Amino acid sequence: MASIDRPGATTVEESSDGDSVRGRTTIADSVVSTIAGIAVRDTYGVHSVGGGASRAMGAVRDKMARSSDLGRGVRVEVGEKQTAIDVGIVVEYGIPIMETAKNIRSNVTDAVETMTGLEVVEININVLDVYVPGSDDEEEGGSDKGVRVR
């Protein structure tokens, strides 16, 4: 049987009894970024993942494809046995950022290592903004109060 190499994927040889290899499993980079993205979004204190441009482009893509890209805002490098992850987040106002970052690292590491068997060696977190509840609602309300230019 021929081996197929796919760019952006890692191949892991498996052994059920420790002696013989019974096949190969290929894990695409997008799989790792999706797993990490879900784990980040499930972390308390994270309002959204990705920067403003990433979220805007993702919203357009989501409407066109009628699905959401759960790996948006997450970049991964996957090797044969290890992975490194970069993520950009918007945190909620009032939530301790360092505690949120620690929880993200824990959640992502647990999810990725459990599901893929890859060792997570690094998770870089870029805090891009702080979300203040109610601030978006006031801007979209159409009120002329406080507007200087019409």
N, C-alpha and C positions, 0 to 999 in steps of 0.2 A: 504494500500500500504506500502510495506517495505521501510525502509530508508537505503540507501547505503552510507557507510562512505568510503571515499577514502583517503589514506595517501597523504600528500602533497597538501591538498586542504582545503579550508574553506567553510563552509556552512552558508548561510545567509537566515534567514526566512524573507519572504516578506509579506507585507500587502498593498493592494491597497486602502483600505478605512480607515486604521488605527485601525480597530477592529478585523477583521478576517484574519488569515494567509491562503493564497491560494496556498502555495507551498514553495519549497526550491530551492535555487540557489546555486550551488557549484562552487567555483572559484579555479581552480588549481593554485599552486604556479608558475608553468611555464607560466601561463597567465599573472600574475603580472610581472614576469621577462621579458617577451616579450614586454609588454606595456612600461615598464621602459627602456628597451634596445632601443626601437625605439625612445623614447623621448630623450634619451642621444645622440644617433647618429644624431638626428635632431638639436642638439645644436651647434651654431657657435663656432668654436675654437676646437671642438673635432675631432681629426684625426681618432682615432679608439677606440674600447672598448675592454678591456681585456689585459692581459699581453702577452708577447711573446709566452710562451708555450700554453696559452689558444687560442691565434690567430692561431698558427700553427696547433694544434689539431683540431680546428674548421674548418680550411681550408680543412684538409683531410676529416673530417666528411661531410662537405658541398659537396665535390666532389663525395663522395661515395653515399650520400643520394640525391644528386642533388637538394638540398635546403639549405637555410641558417638558422642558429640558431640565431634569433634576440635577444635572451636572454643571449647569450654568454657574459661572463665578468660581469654579473649581478647576485648577490645573494640576495635572499629575504627571510624574515621570515614573515609569514602571520598568524595573529591571527583571532579571530572572527570578530573584527571590525577595527583592525589596522594592519599596515604593516611597516616593517623597511627594508631598501634597502642599499646594499653595491655595489659599482661599481668601477671598475678599468679602467682608461682611459689613452690615449696618446693624449697630447695636441699639437696643431700646434705652432711652434716657433713664437714668437712675439705677441701672443694673451695673454692678462692678465689672469693668471690662476684663481685668486680669482673671477674675473668677470664671467669667464666660469663656475666655480663651482656654483656660485649664480644662473646663468641661468639654469644649469642642475637641481638644486634643484627645481626651479620654474616650469620648463617644466615637470619634472617627477611627481611632486606633482599634477599639473593640470591634466595630462593625467591619472594617476592611480586613483585619487579620482573621476574624472568625469566618467571614464569607469567602475570602480568596486564598488564605494561607500565606499571603505575602506579609513580610515584616515591614511595618511602617517605621521608617527611620527618621522622618522629619515632617513636621506640619508647621508651615509658616502662615500666620494669620495677619492679614492687613485689615485694620479697622478703618473703613472708608468714610463713615458718617455716623451720626447719632440721630435716631428717630425720636421726635418729640410727638407724643399722641395729641391729636387735635390740630396740629399745624397744617397738615394737608387738607383737612376738612374746611378750615377757614379760607384757604387760598382758592378752593374750588367752589365755595359757596356763592360767588358772584356778587358779594357785597361790595359797595363802593367805599365803605368806611376805611379810611387810612390810605386810599389810593391817591397819589399825587398827580399822576398823568392819566388823561383819558383819551 
